[in-house]
Amino acid sequence: MRLRTLWCVIGLASVALSTGCSSAGQDTAKKRKALAPYTQPLTMVLDSSIDDWPADQVVAADEYFLYLRFSPGEAISLQSNNESVVVALDIDGNVTTGLPSGELGVDLEITFSPPRDDGTPGNGTVVSAISPDGERITLAPALLDISVAPSCASEWFEMRIARRTTIENLFPIEGLFSSGRLAGRLAMFTPSGKRVAEAPLFETTLPPASDHAKRVRANIPAKPLGTVRIVSHNVLNGSPLQKPEPFARLLRALDPDIVVVQEWYDTPADEMAAWFNDNLAINGRWRAVTTDARGVAVISRLDIAPIGPPAVLVQARGEERTVRVTPALVETPIGPIAVASVHLKCCGGLGTPEDEQRIIEAGAIASMINDQTKDIGPHVRVVMGDFNLVGSKEPLYTLARGFDVDGSNATIAEPFVMGDNAMYTWTEPTSRFLPSRLDYAIYSDSSAVVARTFVFDPARLSLDSLETLNIEEIDAMASDHRPIVLDLRAP
């Protein structure tokens, strides 16, 4: 039987990119200088789009990362699919090292949606190294800072692999981790191990790799004059109640006017407001709005009032379910903002019951906010939170469609991680899933303009930057999500 073809491109090429970013290794004099506001570098980006790729190019590299793009030929959820996609890399371009496989000596293998032990389709990602003596060793993807985009279903994917690792005496030094030739091939397999698709062999010559991980020396951008800063954060099972210090340090550094949270469980509004007043002292006071929806809340230093019903109910998967959404109306310098914290249904790939439930929930949220704000006059609409987009992107489009106050489509913010050229918002080093973009922000662009938006992950900043910001690198690991920042101004 003829194999399906992966990677619908005509040629192969490589390119060396330069980011122009500063490293963590600065001399003492430079460390004492004021930190410059962060600006996004111009380089290859993991933004779920291949528009920045030349049409005939499928592999690229800069001093920090190797980049690949590929297509399975149809839209799939890469880490939750009935067939596995396997990326086999000969990282030193030497067939005599690694596991012999045709023209390749495979040193590194990345398997998306690996089958389970019982032969049924699995999910997540498995990273395997082949040692010099031929042993297959499973690695945590975080050891190579591996990322793939998008996290939701797509016909095209782009991924990157770090060109520096703390693992010693396992991989060949040549190629990926220094400079020289690299080659590889992609293939798709059924859970039983039958190969059903393959891509042509690719190869490239890599520029010299950096001797350190990519870290940026920069300050958190201050709120521009006349803007309102909204921060969204999934705080992981009410973690601020058990360990308030990491979250307090992050929020103090970000300096929000409005905070929307998810997974802040079983805390009444007055107790949540008290946490903010204890840990983020301001002139005035913080107030919180909660509903019967578990774990979602809006907290503001500006005047705030609840809107909407105590609970939004939908029929999904054969029973009545409460949608995790809390809306509130905040009086701000740019006018009233109707802001909602949302947490859509978790898990499930393309076309699954979970995916269908997310679509239903998104439609119910849009209808509720439209209904509750139709008589309040000119205002801004913002929805932020954990959308859990691991299936289709339709829940996001369902919410944005016609959601602007003028009846047009709302705009989806596109925040990069500060200090990085990627758009992930979730990362867990011990998980079988790669860093993902699960959190989103939607706003009405007829009544507000984004002055700045970014995702904050302290792991991408230099140590002296963190010291200046009074943040510890481990602070972000108090949750598996990273906060999204949205600065809005009047048109």
C-alpha positions as CSV (number, residue, x, y, z in Angstrom):
1,M,0.0,0.0,0.0
2,R,1.3,3.4,-0.9
3,L,2.2,5.6,2.2
4,R,0.5,8.9,2.8
5,T,2.9,11.8,2.4
6,L,3.8,14.1,5.2
7,W,5.2,17.6,4.7
8,C,3.6,19.1,1.6
9,V,6.6,21.2,0.5
10,I,8.8,21.1,-2.6
11,G,12.3,21.7,-1.3
12,L,14.4,21.7,1.8
13,A,16.7,24.4,3.1
14,S,18.1,25.8,6.2
15,V,18.7,29.3,7.6
16,A,20.8,30.6,10.5
17,L,18.9,33.2,12.6
18,S,20.2,35.8,15.0
19,T,18.0,36.9,17.9
20,G,20.1,39.7,19.2
21,C,19.0,38.9,22.8
22,S,21.2,39.4,25.8
23,S,22.3,36.4,27.8
24,A,22.3,35.7,31.5
25,G,26.1,35.9,31.5
26,Q,26.6,39.7,32.0
27,D,29.6,41.4,33.6
28,T,29.1,43.2,36.9
29,A,28.9,46.7,35.4
30,K,26.1,45.7,33.0
31,K,24.2,44.0,35.8
32,R,24.0,47.3,37.7
33,K,22.4,49.2,34.8
34,A,18.7,49.8,34.7
35,L,16.7,47.2,32.9
36,A,15.3,48.1,29.6
37,P,11.6,47.4,28.8
38,Y,11.2,44.2,27.0
39,T,10.6,44.2,23.2
40,Q,9.9,41.2,21.1
41,P,13.0,40.0,19.1
42,L,12.8,39.4,15.4
43,T,13.4,35.7,14.8
44,M,11.6,32.5,14.0
45,V,8.5,32.4,16.2
46,L,6.3,29.6,17.6
47,D,3.0,31.3,17.1
48,S,0.9,28.5,15.5
49,S,1.4,30.1,12.1
50,I,3.8,29.1,9.3
51,D,3.5,32.4,7.6
52,D,7.0,33.4,8.7
53,W,8.4,30.2,7.1
54,P,9.7,30.5,3.5
55,A,7.6,28.3,1.2
56,D,10.4,25.8,0.5
57,Q,11.8,25.6,4.0
58,V,11.1,23.0,6.7
59,V,14.1,23.2,9.0
60,A,15.8,26.3,10.5
61,A,18.2,27.0,13.4
62,D,19.6,29.9,15.4
63,E,22.1,29.6,18.2
64,Y,19.5,28.6,20.7
65,F,17.0,26.3,19.0
66,L,16.4,24.0,16.1
67,Y,13.0,24.6,14.4
68,L,11.0,22.2,12.3
69,R,7.6,22.4,10.6
70,F,5.4,19.6,9.3
71,S,1.9,18.7,8.2
72,P,0.1,15.4,8.7
73,G,-2.0,16.2,5.7
74,E,-5.2,16.9,7.6
75,A,-6.2,18.6,10.9
76,I,-5.4,16.6,14.0
77,S,-4.8,17.1,17.7
78,L,-1.1,16.3,17.6
79,Q,-0.8,15.1,21.2
80,S,-4.2,13.3,21.2
81,N,-4.5,11.5,17.9
82,N,-5.4,7.9,16.9
83,E,-2.0,7.7,15.0
84,S,1.4,8.6,16.2
85,V,3.7,11.2,14.6
86,V,7.4,10.3,15.1
87,V,10.3,12.7,14.5
88,A,13.5,10.8,14.1
89,L,16.6,12.9,14.3
90,D,20.2,12.1,13.4
91,I,21.5,15.0,15.4
92,D,25.1,14.7,14.3
93,G,24.4,13.6,10.7
94,N,26.4,10.5,11.3
95,V,24.8,7.1,10.4
96,T,27.4,5.3,12.6
97,T,26.1,6.8,15.8
98,G,22.7,6.1,17.3
99,L,20.1,3.6,16.0
100,P,20.7,2.7,12.3
101,S,17.5,3.5,10.3
102,G,18.2,3.7,6.6
103,E,20.3,6.8,5.8
104,L,20.0,7.9,9.5
105,G,21.7,7.1,12.7
106,V,18.9,8.1,15.0
107,D,20.1,9.8,18.2
108,L,16.8,11.4,19.3
109,E,13.2,10.4,18.7
110,I,10.1,12.4,19.6
111,T,6.8,10.6,19.4
112,F,3.5,12.5,19.6
113,S,0.4,10.5,20.7
114,P,2.5,7.4,21.5
115,P,0.4,4.2,21.8
116,R,-0.3,2.8,25.3
117,D,1.1,-0.5,26.5
118,D,-2.2,-2.3,25.5
119,G,-1.9,-1.1,21.9
120,T,-4.6,1.5,22.0
121,P,-4.1,5.1,21.0
122,G,-2.4,7.3,23.6
123,N,-1.7,10.9,24.2
124,G,1.0,13.3,25.1
125,T,4.6,13.1,23.9
126,V,7.5,10.7,24.6
127,V,11.1,11.8,24.0
128,S,13.7,9.1,23.6
129,A,17.5,9.3,23.4
130,I,19.6,6.5,21.9
131,S,22.8,6.2,23.9
132,P,26.2,5.5,22.3
133,D,25.7,1.8,23.2
134,G,22.2,1.7,21.6
135,E,20.1,1.9,24.7
136,R,16.8,3.7,24.4
137,I,16.4,6.2,27.2
138,T,13.2,8.1,27.9
139,L,13.7,11.8,28.8
140,A,11.5,14.5,30.2
141,P,10.8,16.9,27.3
142,A,11.8,19.8,29.5
143,L,15.4,18.6,29.5
144,L,15.6,19.8,25.8
145,D,13.0,22.6,26.2
146,I,10.9,21.0,23.4
147,S,7.8,22.9,22.3
148,V,5.2,22.5,19.6
149,A,2.5,24.8,18.3
150,P,-0.4,24.9,18.1
151,S,-1.8,23.0,21.0
152,C,-5.2,22.7,19.3
153,A,-6.0,20.8,16.2
154,S,-4.2,22.0,13.0
155,E,-3.0,20.9,9.6
156,W,0.4,22.4,10.2
157,F,2.7,22.3,13.2
158,E,6.0,23.9,14.1
159,M,8.3,22.7,16.9
160,R,11.6,23.6,18.4
161,I,14.3,21.9,20.3
162,A,16.9,23.6,22.5
163,R,20.5,23.4,21.4
164,R,21.8,23.1,24.9
165,T,21.1,20.5,27.5
166,T,22.3,19.6,31.0
167,I,22.5,15.9,30.1
168,E,26.1,14.8,29.8
169,N,27.7,11.8,27.9
170,L,24.4,10.8,26.2
171,F,24.3,12.6,22.9
172,P,26.9,13.2,20.3
173,I,28.6,16.6,20.7
174,E,28.6,17.4,16.9
175,G,25.6,18.9,15.1
176,L,22.7,19.9,17.3
177,F,24.7,20.8,20.4
178,S,27.7,22.5,18.6
179,S,27.6,22.9,14.8
180,G,27.6,20.8,11.7
181,R,25.2,18.5,9.9
182,L,21.8,17.3,11.1
183,A,19.3,15.0,9.4
184,G,15.9,13.5,10.1
185,R,12.7,12.1,8.9
186,L,9.0,12.1,10.0
187,A,6.6,9.2,9.9
188,M,3.1,8.3,11.1
189,F,2.2,5.0,12.7
190,T,-0.9,3.2,13.9
191,P,-1.0,2.0,17.5
192,S,0.0,-1.4,16.3
193,G,3.2,0.0,14.8
194,K,2.2,0.0,11.1
195,R,3.7,2.9,9.3
196,V,1.0,4.7,7.3
197,A,2.8,8.0,6.3
198,E,6.3,9.3,5.8
199,A,8.1,12.5,4.8
200,P,11.2,12.9,2.7
201,L,14.6,12.9,4.4
202,F,15.6,16.4,5.5
203,E,19.1,17.6,6.4
204,T,20.8,20.9,7.2
205,T,24.1,22.4,8.4
206,L,23.6,24.1,11.7
207,P,25.3,27.4,12.8
208,P,27.3,27.3,16.1
209,A,25.2,26.7,19.1
210,S,25.3,29.0,22.1
211,D,27.1,27.9,25.2
212,H,24.2,28.9,27.4
213,A,20.4,28.8,27.5
214,K,18.5,31.7,26.1
215,R,17.8,34.2,28.9
216,V,16.7,37.8,28.3
217,R,17.8,40.8,30.5
218,A,14.7,43.0,30.6
219,N,12.2,44.7,32.8
220,I,8.4,44.2,32.9
221,P,6.9,46.9,30.7
222,A,5.2,49.6,32.8
223,K,1.6,50.3,32.2
224,P,1.4,53.0,29.5
225,L,-0.4,56.2,30.6
226,G,-4.1,56.0,30.2
227,T,-4.3,52.2,30.1
228,V,-5.9,49.5,32.3
229,R,-3.9,46.4,33.0
230,I,-5.8,43.1,33.2
231,V,-4.0,39.9,34.3
232,S,-5.4,36.4,33.9
233,H,-3.9,33.5,35.9
234,N,-4.9,29.9,36.5
235,V,-3.5,29.5,40.0
236,L,-3.6,25.6,40.2
237,N,-6.0,24.3,42.8
238,G,-6.2,27.3,45.0
239,S,-2.4,27.4,45.6
240,P,-2.3,31.1,46.7
241,L,-4.0,30.0,49.9
242,Q,-1.3,27.5,50.8
243,K,1.7,29.4,49.4
244,P,0.9,33.1,49.0
245,E,4.4,34.5,48.5
246,P,5.1,33.3,44.9
247,F,1.8,34.7,43.6
248,A,2.1,37.9,45.6
249,R,5.6,38.5,44.1
250,L,4.4,37.9,40.6
251,L,1.3,40.1,40.9
252,R,3.3,42.9,42.6
253,A,5.7,42.9,39.7
254,L,2.9,42.9,37.1
255,D,1.0,45.7,38.9
256,P,-2.5,44.9,37.6
257,D,-5.7,46.9,37.9
258,I,-7.9,43.9,37.4
259,V,-7.1,40.2,38.0
260,V,-9.1,37.3,36.7
261,V,-8.4,33.9,38.2
262,Q,-9.2,30.3,37.6
263,E,-8.9,27.3,40.0
264,W,-9.1,29.6,43.1
265,Y,-11.4,27.1,44.7
266,D,-13.9,27.4,47.6
267,T,-13.1,31.0,48.6
268,P,-15.9,33.6,49.2
269,A,-15.5,37.0,47.6
270,D,-14.7,38.8,50.9
271,E,-11.9,36.3,51.7
272,M,-10.4,36.5,48.3
273,A,-10.4,40.3,48.5
274,A,-8.8,40.1,51.9
275,W,-5.9,38.0,50.4
276,F,-5.3,40.7,47.8
277,N,-5.5,43.5,50.4
278,D,-3.0,41.6,52.6
279,N,-0.5,40.8,49.9
280,L,-0.9,43.6,47.3
281,A,-1.2,46.8,49.4
282,I,-2.5,49.8,47.4
283,N,-4.1,53.2,48.1
284,G,-7.7,52.1,48.4
285,R,-8.8,48.5,48.5
286,W,-9.3,45.4,46.4
287,R,-12.7,43.9,45.9
288,A,-13.7,40.5,44.4
289,V,-16.7,39.1,42.5
290,T,-17.5,35.4,42.6
291,T,-20.4,33.2,41.4
292,D,-21.6,29.7,41.9
293,A,-19.2,28.7,39.2
294,R,-16.3,27.0,41.0
295,G,-12.8,28.5,40.9
296,V,-13.4,31.6,38.7
297,A,-13.4,35.1,40.0
298,V,-12.7,38.8,39.1
299,I,-10.7,41.0,41.5
300,S,-10.2,44.7,41.0
301,R,-8.6,47.7,42.7
302,L,-11.2,49.8,40.8
303,D,-14.9,50.0,41.4
304,I,-16.4,46.6,40.6
305,A,-19.9,45.1,40.7
306,P,-21.3,41.7,39.8
307,I,-23.3,41.2,36.6
308,G,-25.1,38.2,35.3
309,P,-26.8,35.2,37.0
310,P,-25.2,33.3,39.9
311,A,-24.7,30.4,37.5
312,V,-24.7,29.7,33.7
313,L,-26.1,26.3,33.0
314,V,-25.9,24.2,29.8
315,Q,-26.9,20.8,28.6
316,A,-23.8,18.9,27.7
317,R,-23.0,15.2,27.4
318,G,-26.5,14.3,28.5
319,E,-26.7,16.3,31.7
320,E,-27.0,19.8,33.0
321,R,-23.6,21.4,33.8
322,T,-22.5,24.7,35.3
323,V,-20.2,26.7,33.1
324,R,-17.1,28.0,34.8
325,V,-17.6,31.7,34.2
326,T,-17.7,34.8,36.4
327,P,-18.5,38.2,34.9
328,A,-18.2,41.6,36.5
329,L,-18.5,45.3,35.5
330,V,-15.5,47.4,36.4
331,E,-15.4,51.3,36.3
332,T,-12.1,52.2,34.7
333,P,-10.3,55.3,33.4
334,I,-11.2,54.1,29.8
335,G,-14.8,53.5,30.6
336,P,-16.8,50.6,32.0
337,I,-15.3,47.2,31.2
338,A,-17.4,44.0,31.3
339,V,-14.8,41.4,32.1
340,A,-15.3,37.7,32.6
341,S,-13.0,35.0,33.9
342,V,-13.6,31.7,32.2
343,H,-12.4,28.1,32.5
344,L,-13.7,25.8,29.8
345,K,-13.9,22.1,29.9
346,C,-10.6,20.2,30.1
347,C,-9.1,17.6,27.9
348,G,-10.3,15.7,24.8
349,G,-8.9,16.1,21.3
350,L,-10.6,17.1,18.0
351,G,-14.3,16.0,17.8
352,T,-14.4,14.5,21.3
353,P,-17.3,15.0,23.7
354,E,-15.1,17.4,25.7
355,D,-14.5,19.5,22.6
356,E,-18.2,19.7,21.9
357,Q,-18.8,20.8,25.5
358,R,-16.3,23.6,25.2
359,I,-18.1,24.9,22.1
360,I,-21.5,24.8,24.0
361,E,-19.9,26.6,27.0
362,A,-18.4,29.3,24.8
363,G,-21.8,29.9,23.1
364,A,-23.5,30.2,26.5
365,I,-20.9,32.6,27.8
366,A,-21.2,34.9,24.8
367,S,-25.0,34.9,25.0
368,M,-25.0,35.7,28.8
369,I,-22.6,38.6,28.4
370,N,-24.5,40.0,25.4
371,D,-27.7,39.8,27.4
372,Q,-26.3,41.3,30.6
373,T,-24.5,44.2,29.0
374,K,-27.0,45.3,26.3
375,D,-28.4,48.1,28.3
376,I,-25.4,49.6,30.1
377,G,-24.3,51.9,27.3
378,P,-20.8,52.2,25.7
379,H,-18.4,49.7,27.3
380,V,-15.5,47.4,26.7
381,R,-15.9,43.6,26.7
382,V,-13.1,41.3,27.8
383,V,-13.0,37.6,28.3
384,M,-9.9,36.0,29.6
385,G,-8.9,32.7,31.1
386,D,-8.2,29.0,30.6
387,F,-9.9,27.9,27.4
388,N,-8.3,24.4,27.4
389,L,-8.0,24.5,23.6
390,V,-6.6,21.0,22.9
391,G,-9.2,20.0,20.4
392,S,-10.7,22.3,17.8
393,K,-10.3,26.1,17.9
394,E,-14.1,26.5,17.5
395,P,-14.8,27.4,21.2
396,L,-12.6,30.4,20.7
397,Y,-14.3,31.4,17.5
398,T,-17.7,30.7,18.9
399,L,-17.1,33.2,21.7
400,A,-15.5,35.8,19.5
401,R,-18.0,35.7,16.7
402,G,-20.2,38.8,16.8
403,F,-19.1,39.5,20.4
404,D,-17.8,43.1,19.9
405,V,-20.1,45.8,21.3
406,D,-20.8,46.9,17.7
407,G,-21.8,43.4,16.7
408,S,-18.6,42.6,14.8
409,N,-16.2,39.9,15.8
410,A,-14.1,40.5,18.9
411,T,-10.3,40.4,18.6
412,I,-8.2,37.5,19.9
413,A,-5.0,38.8,21.6
414,E,-1.7,37.3,20.5
415,P,0.7,37.6,23.4
416,F,4.2,36.3,23.2
417,V,6.1,35.1,26.3
418,M,8.2,37.9,27.5
419,G,11.8,37.0,26.8
420,D,10.8,34.3,24.3
421,N,9.6,33.9,20.7
422,A,6.8,31.5,21.7
423,M,3.1,31.8,22.7
424,Y,2.7,29.0,25.4
425,T,0.8,29.7,28.6
426,W,1.0,26.3,30.3
427,T,4.1,24.3,31.1
428,E,4.8,21.5,33.5
429,P,8.3,20.0,33.4
430,T,7.2,16.5,34.6
431,S,4.1,16.2,32.3
432,R,3.9,14.0,29.2
433,F,2.4,17.0,27.5
434,L,4.6,19.7,25.9
435,P,4.2,23.5,26.8
436,S,0.8,24.6,25.4
437,R,-1.2,27.7,24.7
438,L,-4.3,27.0,26.8
439,D,-5.1,30.6,28.0
440,Y,-6.5,33.3,25.8
441,A,-7.9,36.9,25.9
442,I,-10.7,38.2,23.7
443,Y,-11.6,41.9,23.7
444,S,-13.9,44.3,21.8
445,D,-11.6,46.3,19.5
446,S,-14.3,48.8,18.6
447,S,-14.2,50.2,22.1
448,A,-10.6,49.4,23.2
449,V,-7.1,49.1,21.8
450,V,-4.4,46.8,23.0
451,A,-1.4,48.9,24.1
452,R,0.6,45.8,25.0
453,T,0.0,42.1,25.7
454,F,2.4,39.4,26.9
455,V,2.7,36.2,28.9
456,F,5.0,36.3,31.9
457,D,7.3,33.3,32.6
458,P,10.3,34.2,34.9
459,A,12.2,31.2,33.5
460,R,12.9,33.2,30.4
461,L,14.6,36.1,32.2
462,S,18.2,36.5,33.3
463,L,18.9,36.0,37.0
464,D,19.8,39.7,37.5
465,S,16.5,40.7,35.9
466,L,14.6,38.5,38.4
467,E,16.6,40.0,41.3
468,T,15.7,43.5,40.1
469,L,12.1,42.5,39.9
470,N,12.2,40.8,43.3
471,I,11.0,37.6,41.8
472,E,12.5,34.1,42.3
473,E,12.8,31.8,39.3
474,I,10.8,29.1,41.0
475,D,7.9,31.5,41.7
476,A,6.3,30.6,38.4
477,M,6.3,26.9,39.2
478,A,3.7,27.5,42.0
479,S,1.2,27.0,39.1
480,D,1.4,25.1,35.8
481,H,0.0,28.2,34.0
482,R,1.7,31.5,33.3
483,P,-0.2,34.8,33.7
484,I,-1.4,36.7,30.6
485,V,-1.1,40.5,30.7
486,L,-3.5,42.7,28.6
487,D,-3.0,46.5,28.6
488,L,-6.1,48.3,27.1
489,R,-6.6,51.9,26.2
490,A,-9.4,53.9,24.7
491,P,-9.5,54.0,20.9
